[in-house]
């Protein structure tokens, strides 16, 4: 008996099954690639957010305003909160130096928050704008600060700063709730010593 040209039913089923496995593998590979791309983008976004937050924290401390009188205390540092008067970047058509009262701490929602309000040099002619809030980081368990005295004051590290002078150096350590991520310790020097020595 002569066999006709073509494929048998079994050959077609085997080919379809193999093709199904190939397509399933391609779909899984594509899915893995998309997930890997998404994770990479999220990591880059988080790293950029951390870098921006670190830049803001450094700038706020570095531009802290020194006291004008013996009883003036524009810088009050606690273990987990910082209150200070600092200079903000000048905006178009404003004073070259914008002073602001700034408070930084972790709120109930585990966010590291910076609240600021303009601090005019003189009695304002119009109402001062209300305090504004910037979220620097989310998922923060706590924020630890230490303050270093200037060399001529003893050069000691303190957990609370209530001196009438500015600290020479502030160390900030942000502890995240997610223990798999680590935020490097941030150190910022105030403009206390123009020679750069502590």
N, C-alpha and C positions, 0 to 999 in steps of 0.2 A: 504494500500500500504506500503511495507516494505522499510525503508530507508537504503541506502547503506553506508558502512563505508567510512570516509574521511571528508574533510572540504568543506564547501560551498564557493562560490566565495566571499561572503561578509566577511566571517571569514578570508579568506586569505588576503583580502584588509585591514582589520583592523589590522591584525598581521604585515603586511608590513608597514603600517603607523606608528604603535607603534615602530617598529624596526628603522624606519627612524628618529623618534624623539630621540630615545636613541643614535643612531650614531651621530646625529647633536649635542646633548648635550656633548658627549665624545669629538668630534672635537673642540667645543668651549672651553671646559675645558682644553684640551691639548694646544690649541692656547693661552689661558690665561696664562697657566703655562710657556710656552716658552717665552711669552712677559715679564712675571714677572722675569724670570731668566735673560733675556737680560737686563732689566732695572737694576736689582741688580748688574750684572757684570759691567755695565757702571758706576753705582754709585761707586763701589769699585775702578774701574780704575781712576775715577776723584778724589777720595779721595787719592789714592796713588800718582797721579800726583801732587796734592796740597801739599802733604807731602814732595815729592822730591823737589818741587820748594821752599818751605819754608826752607828746609835744605840747599839748595844752597844759598839762600839770607842770611841766618844766617851766613854761613861759610864765605861768601865774606866780610861781615861787620866785623865779629870777627877777621879775619886775615888781616884787613886793615893795611897798612904799615905806620908807624909814620914818620913825616918829619925828614929829616936828617939835615937840616939847617933852619935858621929863615925865609928865603925867599922861602923855599920849601913848596908847598901846594899839597900833593898827594891825598887830600880828598876834593872834592867840591860837596856839596849837595844842590840841589834845591828842590822845592816843589814836583815836579813830575819826577825828574831825579837824578841819582846818578853817579858821576864820581869819581873813586878812583883807587889807586894802592893797590893791595892785593896779598896775597900769594896763589898760587894754589897748590893742592896736588902734591907731587913729583912723577915723572914718572920714570920708570926704565931707567938707564943709563943717567940720567939728573942730574942737580944740586939738592941738597937736598931741596933747597927752590927755587921755580919758582915764580918770580914776574910777574904780568900782569897788564896792564892798562885795567880797566873794566868800561863799561858804561851800565847802566840799565835804561830802560824807556819803555813806551808804544808806539808802532809804529802806522802807519796809518791803519793797518789791525786789530787793537785792540788786539795785542799780546804783552805780557810783555816779552821783549827781553833782553838778556844779551849778549853784544859784548865784546870780550876780545882779547888782543894782547900781546904776550910776551914782558916783559920789562927787558932786560938784565941788570945786575949790572955793566957791563963794555961795551965798544964799541964792538959790535959783529963782528966776523971775516967773517961771512956769512950773507946774507940778512935775515932780520927778517921775519918770516912767516906772511902772511896777517891776518887781523882780522877775527876771527871766531864768529859765532852767535849761540846762544842757545835760543830756545823758551821755556820760563818757564811756561807760561799760555796763553790760548786763550780766547777770549770773554771778555777782560778786558776793562772796561769803562775808568777808570783812576787809578793812583797809587799815593797815598799821603804819603809824608815823613815828619817827624819832627825829630829834633836833640836836644839832651840834653847836656848842658855844664857840665863839671866836677864841683864838689862841690866848689873847690877853685877858679873857674871862675864865680861862681854865681849860678850854677845849674838850669838855666832857659831853657825852651823849646823854640827852634827857628824853623822857617819854612825854613830858608836858612842857610847853613853852609859855611862860607868863611874864617874861622879862620885858622891860620897856624897849630894849634893843632888838634888832632882828637877829635870828640865828644865822650862823655862817653857812650851814648846810642842812638840808632837809632830806631825809630818806623816806621813801614811800614804797610800801610793799602791798600789792593787791593780791588777795587770796581769792581764787575763783571757786565756785561751788563744784564745778567739774574738775576733779582732781587730775584728769588726764592732760589738762592744759596748764601750763605754768607761765605766770607773768613775771618777767625779770624785774628785779628791784630797780627802782628809779631814784636817782640822786640829783638834786638841784641845788645850786649855790645861789644865795641872794647876792645883791650888789653891795653887800655890807663892806667888803674889803676890795677896794679898787686895784690893789696890787695882786689880787688873786691868791694870797696866802691865808691859810687859816691858822 
